Structures are given as C-alpha cells and as structure tokens.
Amino acid sequence: MGKKVCIIGSGNWGSAIAKIVGDQCAASDEFHTDVHMYVYEEMIKGEKLTEIINTRHENVKYLPGHKLPQNVIAVPDLVEAGKNADIMIFVVPHQFIRGFCEKLKDHVKPDAIGISLIKGMDHTKEGLQLISDVIKNILSIDVSVLMGANIASEVADEKFCETTIGCTVDANGQIFKRLLQTPNFRICVVNDSKTVEICGALKNIVACGAGFVCGLGYGDNTVSAVIRLGLMEMMKFAKAFFPDNPPQTATFLESCGVADLVTTCYGGRNRRVSQAFVTSKKTIEQLEEEMLGGQKLQGPQTAQEVYKVMQTLKINEDEYPLFVSVYNIFFNNTPVKNFIECLQKHPEHM
Ligand SMILES: NC(=O)c1ccc[n+]([C@@H]2O[C@H](COP(=O)([O-])OP(=O)(O)OC[C@H]3O[C@@H](n4cnc5c(N)ncnc54)[C@H](O)[C@@H]3O)[C@@H](O)[C@H]2O)c1
C-alpha cells in the first residue's frame, strides 16, 4: 500500500496540480492510486461541482477544458478528505487556510507530511507568520513549500517550467520531488524554505506595481524597473524578518525568485487585474468577479499584511517605497499616477 495523498483545494492551481499528482500516483507504487481532493462545494448550473468532477473528470469552474485523472476523487467534506492522508498538499487562497487547519486539527495522521503551494502570508497580533508555519503550528506536522514561475493554465497544458521546493527535512523534500516532478515540471529542492515561501508571497505586491505602470501607459522598461526595485525590497524584507535564519542570495535566483517575479509581472492575475484597476476604474471586487470568475487576488491583501507588520514593528515607510505605495493605492485612495514617484525616489541600491 503506497502513501495516501490528499489535495486540500481545487481552484485553478489546485486542479492543475491534481492532474500531475493523479498521473504520478497512478504510475508509482510509492503512492496510493486514489487521490482525495477537497472541493469547496458549489452549484454549477444546478449540479454539484464534486459530482461534475467525479463523473466528467473536469473542474468546469476553475480549470475548464482539462481532464483530471479518474483516480482524483473530489470530496466535499474537508475532514473526510484529509483524515487518512500520509501526504497533504495545501493549495487554497491564503485567507482560508487558518480556518481549514482548525477544522482538520485532531483528524490528521501524526506522521503525515505537508507541502504548501499557497502564496501569501498571515498577519496576527503576534506579527507576520508564514503560511507553512500556520499549518505546522495548528496540525503539528512537517511542512515543505513549493513555489515557482508556474501559471496554472500553462502547467495544465504541460508546457515546460521549473519550480522550487523548500524543505526543512531533506528526505521529505525528496518525497515531494518524486511525487510532483515530471519532464515538463522540473523541480529543484533547496533547504532555504522560508526564503522560497516569502518570495512567493511578496512577488504578488510587485506584480500589482507592474500592472499599475502598464495601466498608466508605461512600457517594458518601466516594468523591468518595477521588477528590479521590487526584488530589492523582497530581499530586504526577507533579511529583516528572518534575522535568525538569513536568506541565501542564491535562493532568489531559483524559480521561486527572479523567474516567478518575471512571470507574475508579465502574465499573472495580479498584474492583469491591477492594470484593469487603472484603466477601468472598477473596484478590485468587481474585477475579481468579471476577470477571474471566482478566483481571488493575493497582491492587495499581501500588501496590507506587510504594511501592518511594518506598523507593528515601527518600520519607517521610506524603507519599502514600492510595497507602501501599492498599499496606499489599494487602501488609502492614493491616485495611481503617484506610483511613478515611488520609482523615481527609490534608492538605487538597498
Ligand atoms: N493559479 C495559479 O496560477 C497559481 C500558481 C501558483 C500558485 N498559486 C497559489 O495557489 C493558491 C491557490 O490558488 P488557486 O489558483 O488554486 O485558487 P483559485 O483562486 O483559482 O480558486 C479559489 C479556490 O477557493 C475556493 N473557495 C472559494 N470560496 C471559498 C470559500 N468561501 N471557502 C472556502 N474555499 C473557497 C474555491 O473552491 C477554489 O478552490 C494561492 O495561494 C495562489 O497564490 C496559484
């Protein structure tokens, strides 16, 4: 009997990863063939989404046009989906993860291992928490992370890409590599897990900045400046917030770092919606509904969480001009045209 894998989440990325996991589990003795996928139940034209997935093997709402392997079984009950799993893959928008873990608590195998594909952070009154730490602390299991330049639709189309697994236990990183790597989804495992994860969260703020400059009519040179200045703020933030565990510069050169930043700033949803935020004058909620069909945007919320952390720690706003400017545009009605000033006044080096 191989290890049982369960996927917590079934959005765009969750469904793309379910394609890979289903195929790999069907082909390997190391893993149990059946893969449970927790699906937040929704009615689609009078039918339950779980029933559609289990009969037509397609997530018609979040990954239409792609067949899911038949051994991926949609389960609408979170505890039922997770209770016998040896391996848990967490892939939900970050605002839901704490509630999900509280429900799963006491129902998870004590020797289960987890991996988070979630890009975002959690802000509590104690300060900033990585999503992997939220899961680890509530469920008492080891949690690795997977982040990279991985737009879900392209991964589902089996177009070649790279990704990064960050682990704290090397053996677990290798298990996840065997579970998830395919010829077109190439994985590099590193032990600088916190940096891998912080890159995945912070790059969405930078992508909003890229969207703003495109919406304002600037060109590729300006987007590249946003990427470079944003990367400097990401590196500075990682250093400041993990003083006991300083980030390795090489990690920023993995897929989770520069590559994900470039992809997100050119093609990701945060860039596209932020651009439309400038050109359409609609609210983020309206644009999420119209452009993302139920998917959630991560950048504005992450900018807000980073800003709150800066306030808690009494960090001067001038230290992170780009992050603060994105926050002020979304939450303080600062005109978007002012964004260019944060680039003009930005320190050349940090
Ligand atoms: N989509 C991508 O290209 C991509 C790539 C890499 C990483 N990620 C990250 O993966 C994570 C998950 O993203 P995604 O694209 O799979 O999700 P998504 O935004 O496509 O889908 C939303 C998900 O949330 C669920 N949901 C909606 N309302 C809910 C509610 N009220 N309660 C509970 N669940 C609810 C839906 O069922 C669906 O599974 C995010 O952190 C994202 O940043 C996404």
The ligand as an SDF file (V2000), in Angstrom:
LIG
                    3D

 44 48  0  0  0  0  0  0  0  0999 V2000
   -3.4050   29.9630  -10.2080 N   0  0  0  0  0  0  0  0  0  0  0  0
   -2.1130   29.9830  -10.3620 C   0  0  0  0  0  0  0  0  0  0  0  0
   -1.6100   30.1360  -11.4800 O   0  0  0  0  0  0  0  0  0  0  0  0
   -1.2250   29.7580   -9.1840 C   0  0  0  0  0  0  0  0  0  0  0  0
    0.0710   29.3750   -9.4090 C   0  0  0  0  0  0  0  0  0  0  0  0
    0.9090   29.1740   -8.3340 C   0  0  0  0  0  0  0  0  0  0  0  0
    0.4120   29.3650   -7.0330 C   0  0  0  0  0  0  0  0  0  0  0  0
   -0.8730   29.7380   -6.8370 N   0  0  0  0  0  0  0  0  0  0  0  0
   -1.3430   29.8940   -5.4420 C   0  0  0  0  0  0  0  0  0  0  0  0
   -2.1480   28.7700   -5.1050 O   0  0  0  0  0  0  0  0  0  0  0  0
   -3.1140   29.1350   -4.1280 C   0  0  0  0  0  0  0  0  0  0  0  0
   -4.4750   28.6530   -4.5840 C   0  0  0  0  0  0  0  0  0  0  0  0
   -4.7810   29.2820   -5.7980 O   0  0  0  0  0  0  0  0  0  0  0  0
   -5.7720   28.6670   -6.8770 P   0  0  0  0  0  0  0  0  0  0  0  0
   -5.3920   29.3110   -8.1660 O   0  0  0  0  0  0  0  0  0  0  0  0
   -5.8040   27.1850   -6.8320 O   0  0  0  0  0  0  0  0  0  0  0  0
   -7.1660   29.1510   -6.3070 O   0  0  0  0  0  0  0  0  0  0  0  0
   -8.2890   29.9900   -7.1020 P   0  0  0  0  0  0  0  0  0  0  0  0
   -8.1220   31.4130   -6.7940 O   0  0  0  0  0  0  0  0  0  0  0  0
   -8.3680   29.5120   -8.5080 O   0  0  0  0  0  0  0  0  0  0  0  0
   -9.6740   29.4110   -6.5100 O   0  0  0  0  0  0  0  0  0  0  0  0
  -10.3280   29.7170   -5.4090 C   0  0  0  0  0  0  0  0  0  0  0  0
  -10.4390   28.4600   -4.5670 C   0  0  0  0  0  0  0  0  0  0  0  0
  -11.0220   28.8430   -3.3300 O   0  0  0  0  0  0  0  0  0  0  0  0
  -12.1600   28.0410   -3.0670 C   0  0  0  0  0  0  0  0  0  0  0  0
  -13.1350   28.8830   -2.3960 N   0  0  0  0  0  0  0  0  0  0  0  0
  -13.8240   29.9170   -2.9280 C   0  0  0  0  0  0  0  0  0  0  0  0
  -14.6170   30.4640   -1.9800 N   0  0  0  0  0  0  0  0  0  0  0  0
  -14.3930   29.7580   -0.8460 C   0  0  0  0  0  0  0  0  0  0  0  0
  -14.8880   29.8380    0.4860 C   0  0  0  0  0  0  0  0  0  0  0  0
  -15.7810   30.7650    0.8410 N   0  0  0  0  0  0  0  0  0  0  0  0
  -14.4170   28.9630    1.4050 N   0  0  0  0  0  0  0  0  0  0  0  0
  -13.5080   28.0520    1.0690 C   0  0  0  0  0  0  0  0  0  0  0  0
  -12.9940   27.8970   -0.1680 N   0  0  0  0  0  0  0  0  0  0  0  0
  -13.4410   28.7550   -1.1170 C   0  0  0  0  0  0  0  0  0  0  0  0
  -12.6440   27.5600   -4.3940 C   0  0  0  0  0  0  0  0  0  0  0  0
  -13.3470   26.3640   -4.2800 O   0  0  0  0  0  0  0  0  0  0  0  0
  -11.3270   27.3530   -5.1370 C   0  0  0  0  0  0  0  0  0  0  0  0
  -10.8100   26.0950   -4.8070 O   0  0  0  0  0  0  0  0  0  0  0  0
   -2.9980   30.6610   -3.9730 C   0  0  0  0  0  0  0  0  0  0  0  0
   -2.2250   30.9430   -2.8210 O   0  0  0  0  0  0  0  0  0  0  0  0
   -2.2360   31.0900   -5.2030 C   0  0  0  0  0  0  0  0  0  0  0  0
   -1.4750   32.2530   -4.9770 O   0  0  0  0  0  0  0  0  0  0  0  0
   -1.6990   29.9220   -7.8800 C   0  0  0  0  0  0  0  0  0  0  0  0
  1  2  1  0
  2  3  2  0
  2  4  1  0
  4  5  1  0
  4 44  2  0
  5  6  2  0
  6  7  1  0
  7  8  2  0
  8  9  1  0
  8 44  1  0
  9 10  1  0
  9 42  1  0
 10 11  1  0
 11 12  1  0
 11 40  1  0
 12 13  1  0
 13 14  1  0
 14 15  2  0
 14 16  1  0
 14 17  1  0
 17 18  1  0
 18 19  2  0
 18 20  1  0
 18 21  1  0
 21 22  1  0
 22 23  1  0
 23 24  1  0
 23 38  1  0
 24 25  1  0
 25 26  1  0
 25 36  1  0
 26 27  1  0
 26 35  1  0
 27 28  2  0
 28 29  1  0
 29 30  1  0
 29 35  2  0
 30 31  1  0
 30 32  2  0
 32 33  1  0
 33 34  2  0
 34 35  1  0
 36 37  1  0
 36 38  1  0
 38 39  1  0
 40 41  1  0
 40 42  1  0
 42 43  1  0
M  CHG  2   8   1  16  -1
M  END
$$$$
